[in-house]
Amino acid sequence: MRSTAFFPVGRTTLCAATLVLAGCALGPDFHRPAGPPGAAILPADATAPSLEADGGEQHFARAAEVPARWWRRLGSADLDALVERALRASPSLRAAQATLRQSQDSLQAGYGVFFPQVGASAMADRQSSVINLGHGLISTGPYNVATLGASVSYVPDLFGAQRRSVEALGAQVDAQRFALRAAALSLTANVVNTVIARAAYQDQLAATRDIARLLDDQLRVAQVQDAAGTAPYAAVLALQAQRAATQVSAAALDQRVDQADHLLALLCGAAPADFHAPAIALDRLALPAELPDAVPADLARQRPDILAAEAALHEASARIGVATADLFPSLTLGGTAGSSHADIGELLRAGTRYWSAQASLGAVLFAGGSQWYARQAAIDAYDAALAQYDASVLAALDQVADVMRALAHDAQALRAQADSLHAATQGARLVGVAYEAGSAAYLDVLAADAQLAQARLAYLGGRAQRLQDTVALYAALGGGWWQADARPAAADAALDAAVARDAPAAGATP
C-alpha cells in the first residue's frame, strides 16, 4: 500500500487523524515464553556431589559461571592462540557475520516505510497532434511540452501492517545474531575438542609403538625358543599376528592425528599445506574443577539456539499482525505538483503550474476467503514455531543432563582405568624383580610390559574423554557469551565486529 502526501486543504486535520490512526497495530503483542520450570537440570539424587578421579576433582556449583572465554579454563596458551586464530579466520564464521549484516540492512530498509518518500521528475516532449473541431481534422503542428514535477508520499499505517512487518524484520535480526553466537560456540568447541583428541591420539600412538617394540622383543625370544625346540612354532605365529595388529592400530592412530591436523586447518581457515598444529600434550591441559550447575530457566535465556528459536517465534507472532491488518481497509493519500513550459530551456523558470491531491479508502470485499485463511496460516506458523521452541528447550535440557551424567561416569571409568594402570605398573615391577631373581621367564616380563602399555592406552582415552565432556558441558550451557568483558580480547574481535552494528530492538519504530 502506498500513499502520497497531501496538499493544502484540511492538511492539519488530516495529519492529526493519520497520526492517531498510525498508533494502532493489530495482532498479538509478543511476550517471551516462560522458562522451563524446576530448580535443577537433574534430580538431586542423580547429581554427584564430587567427581574425583586420578587426583583430579570436579564438582558442580550453582554459583559457578560459564566464562565468556571458557576454553581458557584448560590453561594452555597455545590453545588460546589457536581459538583466537579460528575466530578471526574461519570462513563459516565470516558467512554467519555476513548473514547478520544482511538482516540488519534489511531491517534498516524496512524502517523506510515510516518516513516520507520524496520523488522528482522532468520530461521534455515534442509532438504534433491532430484534433477534430467538427469541421474535419486539423493538425496543430509541432510543439514542445516540458514539465518539472515533484511528489511526496507517506504511508499512514492504519492497522499496523507495516509496524508488524518491521517487527518481524527485527526478529530476523535477533535470530541471525544468535545464529552467529551459535556458530562461534560451535567453532570454539570443535577447535578445543580437536586439540584434545589430537593430543590423546599422539599419546596413544606413542604407547602403541611401545607395545610394538615389546612384541618385537617377545617375537625374537619366541623364535630363539622355537629354534632350540623349547617352544612351539605356534607361539611365533601368534606373536607375529599380534605384532601385525599393533601395526594396524598404530597406522590408524597416525591417520587420526593427520585428520585432526587437517580439521584444525579447516577450522582456522587455512589450507593443510599452510597450517602447522601446535604440539599440545594431553598432560598440559588442566581439568576445570568447578563446573556450572545451571537452572533450567537460565539455560533458556543463555543458549544461542534457544534464543534463535525464540526470535523465530517472535517473527511468527508479528506475521499474524500483518495478516490481521490485511483484513481491514487501506488508506491512500497522494499529491503531486509541478510546472509546464513550451520550451525546455524555460524548465527552471515559472511556468504553467499544476497540482493534484488524492485520498482514497479501499477494502477487499470478497476474495474467496484468501485473506482470512492467510491469517489462519500465520497462526498455524506461530503454533509450529512455538512447538519448535519447546523442542529446542527440551533438547537443550536433555543435552545438558547427558553431559552432567557423562562427567559422573567419566570419573567412575577413569578411577577404574587409573586402578588398572596402577595394578599393571605394580605387576610389571614385580615380574621384573622376579626375572632378576631367576624365578620368572623373560616372556613373562614382556607380557607384563605389554599389559601395562594396554592399560596406559585405556587410561589416556579416559582422560581425554573427561576433558571433552567438560568442553561439552560449557558448550551445552551456551558458551558464556553473555559474560563478555566490556573490552573484549582478540579472541572476540571478529565476533564483536559483527554484532557491534546491532539494529534497534525488534518491534521498535521511529
C-alpha positions in Angstrom: 0.0 0.0 0.0 1.4 3.4 -1.0 0.0 6.9 -0.2 1.3 10.3 -1.1 1.5 13.4 0.9 -1.5 15.8 0.7 -1.7 19.5 -0.2 -3.3 22.5 1.5 -7.0 21.7 2.1 -7.6 20.2 5.5 -3.9 19.4 6.0 -3.7 19.9 9.7 -6.8 17.9 10.5 -6.0 15.1 8.2 -2.4 14.9 9.5 -3.6 14.7 13.1 -6.1 12.0 12.2 -3.4 10.0 10.4 -1.0 10.1 13.3 -3.7 8.9 15.7 -4.6 6.0 13.4 -1.0 5.1 12.9 -0.7 4.2 16.6 -3.0 1.2 16.1 -1.2 -2.1 15.5 -3.4 -5.2 15.2 -2.3 -8.7 16.1 -0.8 -10.2 19.3 2.0 -8.4 21.1 4.9 -10.8 21.6 5.8 -12.0 25.1 8.8 -14.2 25.8 7.8 -17.8 26.6 8.1 -18.7 30.3 11.3 -20.6 31.1 11.1 -24.3 31.9 10.2 -25.0 35.5 12.4 -26.6 38.0 15.4 -25.6 40.1 17.9 -28.1 38.6 18.6 -30.0 35.4 18.9 -33.3 37.1 17.2 -34.7 40.2 19.1 -34.1 43.4 19.9 -37.8 43.8 21.3 -38.0 40.3 23.9 -35.3 40.7 27.1 -36.5 42.3 28.5 -34.0 44.9 32.0 -34.6 43.8 33.6 -36.2 40.7 37.0 -37.2 41.9 39.3 -39.5 39.8 43.0 -39.9 39.4 43.8 -36.9 41.6 41.5 -34.6 39.6 38.4 -33.4 41.5 35.4 -31.8 39.8 32.2 -30.6 41.4 29.0 -28.7 40.3 28.4 -25.4 41.9 25.3 -23.2 41.4 27.4 -20.1 41.9 29.8 -21.1 39.2 29.5 -19.2 35.9 30.4 -20.1 32.3 33.2 -17.6 31.4 33.0 -15.9 28.0 36.3 -17.4 27.1 35.7 -20.7 28.7 38.5 -22.5 26.9 41.0 -20.6 29.0 40.0 -22.8 31.9 42.1 -25.5 30.3 45.2 -23.5 31.0 47.0 -23.7 27.6 48.3 -20.5 25.9 48.8 -22.5 22.7 45.2 -23.5 22.8 44.1 -19.9 23.4 46.1 -18.7 20.4 44.6 -21.4 18.2 41.0 -20.5 19.2 41.7 -16.8 18.6 43.0 -17.6 15.1 39.9 -19.6 14.3 37.6 -16.8 15.4 39.5 -14.4 13.2 39.8 -16.5 10.1 37.0 -19.1 10.0 35.0 -18.9 6.7 31.9 -20.3 8.4 32.0 -17.5 11.0 32.5 -14.9 8.3 29.5 -16.3 6.5 27.4 -16.0 9.7 28.6 -12.4 10.1 27.7 -11.5 6.6 24.2 -13.0 7.1 23.7 -11.0 10.2 24.8 -7.8 8.4 22.3 -8.7 5.6 19.4 -9.0 8.1 20.4 -5.7 9.8 20.5 -3.9 6.5 17.1 -5.4 5.6 15.7 -4.0 8.9 17.1 -0.6 8.1 15.5 -0.7 4.7 12.2 -1.7 6.4 12.3 1.4 8.6 11.9 3.5 5.4 8.2 2.9 5.3 7.8 5.3 8.3 9.4 8.2 6.5 8.1 10.4 3.6 9.1 9.3 0.2 10.1 12.2 -2.0 10.3 11.9 -5.8 11.0 14.3 -8.7 10.6 14.0 -12.4 11.5 16.0 -15.5 10.1 15.4 -19.0 10.6 17.0 -22.4 8.3 16.1 -25.3 7.9 17.4 -28.9 4.8 16.3 -30.8 2.3 17.1 -33.5 -1.3 16.4 -32.7 -4.4 16.1 -34.8 -7.7 17.4 -33.4 -11.3 17.3 -34.7 -13.2 20.6 -34.2 -16.3 19.3 -36.0 -15.2 20.5 -39.4 -12.7 17.9 -40.2 -9.3 17.0 -38.8 -6.8 19.8 -38.1 -3.2 19.5 -37.4 -1.8 21.7 -34.6 1.7 21.5 -35.9 4.7 20.5 -33.9 5.1 22.0 -30.4 7.2 21.4 -27.3 6.0 20.4 -23.8 8.4 20.4 -20.9 7.3 19.6 -17.3 9.1 19.6 -14.0 7.2 18.0 -11.1 7.6 16.6 -7.6 5.7 14.2 -5.4 5.8 13.5 -1.7 4.4 10.2 -0.4 3.7 8.9 3.1 2.2 5.6 4.3 -0.4 6.0 7.1 -0.1 2.7 8.9 -3.8 2.5 9.9 -3.8 -1.0 11.4 -0.1 -1.7 12.0 0.7 -3.9 9.0 4.0 -2.0 8.4 4.7 -1.9 12.1 4.4 -5.6 12.4 6.4 -6.1 9.2 9.3 -4.1 10.7 8.9 -6.0 14.0 9.3 -9.3 12.0 12.4 -7.9 10.4 13.8 -7.0 13.8 13.1 -10.6 15.0 15.0 -11.9 12.0 18.0 -9.7 13.1 17.8 -11.3 16.6 17.6 -14.8 15.0 20.7 -14.1 12.9 22.6 -12.6 15.8 22.1 -15.7 17.9 22.9 -17.9 14.9 26.2 -16.1 14.8 26.7 -16.8 18.5 25.9 -20.4 17.9 28.3 -20.6 15.0 31.1 -19.1 17.2 30.3 -21.5 20.0 30.4 -24.5 17.7 33.6 -23.3 16.2 35.4 -22.9 19.5 34.1 -26.2 20.9 35.3 -28.0 17.7 38.7 -26.5 17.9 39.1 -27.4 21.6 37.8 -30.9 21.1 40.0 -31.5 18.2 43.1 -30.3 20.1 42.2 -32.7 23.0 41.6 -35.6 20.6 44.9 -34.9 18.7 46.8 -34.9 22.0 45.2 -38.2 23.0 46.0 -39.8 19.6 49.6 -38.8 19.9 50.0 -40.2 23.4 48.1 -43.4 22.4 50.3 -43.6 19.3 53.4 -43.5 21.5 52.0 -46.2 23.8 51.1 -48.4 20.8 54.6 -48.1 19.4 55.9 -49.1 22.9 53.7 -52.2 22.6 55.1 -52.9 19.1 58.7 -52.8 20.4 57.8 -55.2 23.3 56.2 -57.5 20.8 59.3 -57.4 18.7 61.3 -58.5 21.8 58.9 -61.2 22.5 59.0 -62.4 18.9 62.8 -62.7 19.0 62.7 -64.7 22.2 60.0 -67.0 20.8 62.0 -67.6 17.6 65.1 -68.5 19.6 63.0 -70.9 21.8 61.4 -72.4 18.6 64.9 -72.9 17.1 66.0 -74.6 20.3 63.0 -76.8 20.4 61.8 -75.4 23.8 58.6 -73.7 22.4 56.1 -74.5 19.6 56.2 -72.5 16.4 52.6 -71.6 17.1 53.8 -69.1 19.7 55.9 -67.4 17.0 52.8 -67.2 14.7 50.6 -65.8 17.5 53.2 -63.1 18.2 53.5 -62.2 14.6 49.8 -61.8 14.2 49.7 -59.7 17.4 52.6 -57.5 16.1 50.8 -57.0 12.7 47.5 -56.0 14.5 49.5 -53.5 16.6 51.0 -52.0 13.4 47.5 -51.6 12.1 46.4 -49.8 15.3 49.5 -47.5 15.0 48.7 -46.7 11.4 45.1 -45.9 12.3 46.2 -43.6 15.2 48.7 -41.9 12.9 45.9 -41.3 10.4 43.7 -39.8 13.1 46.5 -37.4 14.1 46.7 -36.3 10.4 42.9 -35.9 10.2 42.9 -33.8 13.4 45.6 -31.5 11.8 43.6 -31.1 8.7 40.4 -30.4 10.6 42.2 -27.7 12.7 43.4 -26.2 9.4 39.8 -26.1 8.1 38.5 -24.6 11.3 41.2 -21.9 11.2 40.6 -21.0 7.6 43.9 -22.4 6.3 44.9 -24.9 3.7 46.6 -28.1 5.2 49.9 -27.2 3.5 50.0 -23.8 5.2 49.0 -25.0 8.7 51.1 -26.4 11.5 49.2 -27.5 14.6 50.9 -26.6 17.9 52.2 -29.5 19.9 49.8 -29.5 22.9 50.3 -32.5 25.2 47.4 -34.1 27.0 49.0 -33.7 30.4 49.5 -30.0 29.8 45.7 -29.4 29.7 44.2 -28.5 33.0 40.9 -30.1 34.2 38.5 -27.4 35.4 37.5 -28.2 39.0 34.4 -26.1 39.5 31.6 -26.8 37.0 28.4 -24.7 36.5 25.2 -26.2 37.7 22.6 -24.5 35.5 19.0 -23.6 36.3 16.6 -24.6 33.5 15.1 -21.2 33.2 18.6 -19.6 32.9 19.5 -22.2 30.2 16.6 -21.0 28.1 18.0 -17.4 28.3 21.6 -18.3 27.5 21.7 -21.0 24.8 22.0 -19.3 21.4 19.9 -22.0 19.6 17.0 -21.5 22.1 17.3 -17.7 21.7 17.3 -18.1 17.9 14.1 -20.3 18.2 12.6 -17.6 20.4 13.3 -14.9 17.7 11.7 -17.1 15.1 8.6 -17.3 17.4 8.6 -13.5 17.7 8.7 -13.2 13.9 5.8 -15.6 13.5 3.8 -13.6 16.1 4.5 -10.4 14.1 3.3 -12.1 10.9 0.0 -12.7 12.5 -0.3 -8.9 12.9 0.5 -8.3 9.3 -2.1 -10.9 8.1 -4.7 -9.4 10.5 -4.1 -5.8 9.3 -4.6 -7.1 5.7 -8.3 -7.8 6.6 -9.0 -4.1 7.1 -9.3 -1.2 4.7 -6.3 0.7 3.4 -6.0 4.4 3.1 -4.1 6.1 0.2 -3.2 9.8 0.3 -1.4 11.4 -2.6 -0.4 14.6 -4.2 1.8 16.0 -7.0 2.8 19.5 -8.1 4.9 21.0 -10.9 5.1 23.4 -13.8 4.8 23.1 -17.5 6.6 25.0 -20.3 6.6 25.2 -24.0 10.4 25.3 -24.2 12.7 23.0 -22.4 15.1 25.9 -21.9 12.5 27.6 -19.6 12.1 24.5 -17.4 13.6 26.0 -14.3 11.6 29.2 -14.6 8.0 29.9 -13.6 5.5 28.4 -16.0 2.1 27.0 -16.0 1.6 25.4 -12.6 -0.4 22.3 -11.9 -1.1 20.3 -8.7 -3.3 17.4 -7.6 -4.3 15.8 -4.3 -6.0 12.5 -3.8 -7.4 10.5 -1.0 -9.0 7.0 -1.3 -10.1 4.3 1.1 -10.3 0.8 -0.2 -11.0 -2.7 1.0 -11.3 -6.2 -0.4 -15.0 -7.2 -0.1 -14.7 -10.7 -1.4 -11.6 -12.8 -2.3 -12.7 -16.3 -1.8 -11.6 -16.3 1.9 -7.9 -15.9 0.9 -7.1 -13.2 3.4 -8.9 -15.0 6.2 -7.1 -18.2 5.6 -3.8 -16.3 5.1 -4.3 -15.2 8.7 -5.1 -18.7 9.8 -1.9 -19.9 8.1 0.1 -17.3 10.0 -1.5 -18.6 13.3 -0.5 -22.1 12.3 3.0 -21.0 11.6 3.1 -19.4 15.1 1.9 -22.7 16.6 4.7 -24.6 14.7 7.3 -22.1 15.8 6.1 -22.4 19.4 6.4 -26.2 19.2 9.9 -25.8 17.7 10.8 -23.6 20.6 9.6 -26.1 23.1 11.5 -28.8 21.3 14.7 -26.7 21.4 14.3 -26.2 25.1 13.8 -29.9 25.8 16.7 -30.9 23.5 18.9 -28.5 25.5 17.8 -29.9 28.8 18.4 -33.4 27.5 21.9 -32.5 26.2 23.0 -30.8 29.5 21.6 -33.7 31.5 23.5 -36.2 29.3 26.8 -34.3 29.7 26.4 -33.9 33.5 25.8 -37.7 33.9 28.6 -38.4 31.4 31.0 -36.5 33.6 30.0 -38.6 36.6 30.5 -41.8 34.5 33.8 -40.4 33.2 35.1 -40.0 36.7 33.9 -43.6 37.6 35.6 -45.0 34.5 38.8 -43.1 35.0 39.1 -44.3 38.6 38.9 -47.9 37.3 41.4 -47.1 34.5 43.8 -45.5 36.9 43.5 -48.5 39.2 44.1 -50.8 36.3 47.2 -48.8 35.2 48.5 -48.8 38.8 48.0 -52.5 39.1 49.6 -53.1 35.7 52.6 -50.9 36.8 53.0 -52.8 40.0 52.6 -56.1 38.2 55.3 -55.2 35.7 57.6 -54.1 38.5 57.1 -57.4 40.4 57.6 -59.5 37.3 60.8 -57.6 36.7 62.0 -58.3 40.2 61.1 -62.0 39.8 63.0 -62.1 36.5 66.1 -60.7 38.1 65.8 -63.3 40.8 65.5 -66.0 38.2 62.0 -67.1 39.1 60.3 -65.6 36.0 61.0 -66.0 32.3 61.8 -63.1 30.0 58.5 -63.7 28.2 56.7 -63.0 31.4 58.4 -59.7 31.6 57.5 -58.8 28.1 53.8 -59.9 28.7 53.6 -57.7 31.8 55.0 -54.8 29.9 52.5 -55.2 27.1 49.7 -55.4 29.6 51.0 -52.1 31.1 51.0 -50.5 27.7 47.4 -51.6 27.1 46.3 -50.2 30.4 48.0 -46.9 29.6 46.1 -46.8 26.3 42.8 -47.1 28.1 43.8 -44.6 30.7 44.8 -42.0 28.1 41.4 -42.4 26.4 39.6 -41.9 29.7 41.5 -38.7 30.4 40.7 -37.3 27.0 37.0 -38.3 27.3 36.8 -36.5 30.6 38.2 -33.3 29.1 36.0 -33.5 26.1 32.9 -34.0 28.2 33.9 -30.9 30.2 34.1 -29.0 27.0 30.7 -30.4 26.0 29.2 -29.0 29.3 30.5 -25.5 28.6 29.1 -25.7 25.0 25.7 -27.1 26.2 25.3 -24.3 28.7 25.7 -21.7 25.9 29.3 -20.8 26.0 29.2 -17.8 28.3 28.8 -15.2 25.6 26.7 -13.1 27.9 29.7 -12.8 30.3 31.9 -10.9 27.7 34.0 -8.1 29.1 33.4 -4.5 28.1 36.8 -4.5 26.4 37.0 -7.8 24.5 40.2 -9.7 23.9 41.5 -10.6 20.4 39.5 -13.8 20.5 36.3 -11.9 20.4 37.4 -9.2 17.9 35.8 -10.9 14.8 32.6 -11.7 16.7 32.2 -8.3 18.3 32.8 -6.6 15.0 29.8 -8.3 13.6 27.4 -7.6 16.5 28.6 -4.0 17.0 26.1 -2.9 14.3 23.1 -4.1 16.2 19.9 -2.5 14.9 17.2 -1.1 17.1 15.3 -3.5 19.2 12.8 -5.7 17.4 9.4 -4.2 17.1 10.6 -0.6 17.7 9.6 2.1 15.4 10.8 5.7 14.9 
